[in-house]
């Protein structure tokens, strides 16, 4: 019976290369996950109170609303179209960069005070109507501006009182 000898020790430069490769792989995996799967955001305004309040750390599902997915792939993923009542993260139509969170209150073809919601657009409004810059100001939002659906309050914190355990791990409805 042949005895197994322990593997030879790696040189310092080989250990450094292995460590660097693992670090790069971890960074790439995290970037992929954040870009295509889930995103974490902190609520910074009161426009969605009481559903979401300043200091809520929320999870955004970036996969739920498919864009140009082949039918076979869409059948394998937990995807669906936007529904009335969904709380969504989107890029502001005013500057194209600012991330906003609002509730979808009307879909294409629905009639709102400003008229009919155009095809491929949504009417998005904050829950705290008196403190929300939303579709009532900038009009319907093109569906292509959607980033994803806010699904969970992971944690909540205020500078004054610290962590709010009562809001943690709450589904967003």
Buried (B, 14 or more C-beta within 10 A) or exposed (E): EEEEEEEEEEEEEEEEEEEEEEEEEEEEEEEEEEEEEBBEBEBEBBBBBEBBBBBBBBBBBBBBBBEEEEEEEEEEEEBEEBEEEBBBBBBBBEEEEEEBBBBBBBBBEBEBEEEBBEEEBBBBBBBBEEEBBBBBEEBBBBBEBBBBBBBBBBBBBEEEEEEBEEBBEBEBE
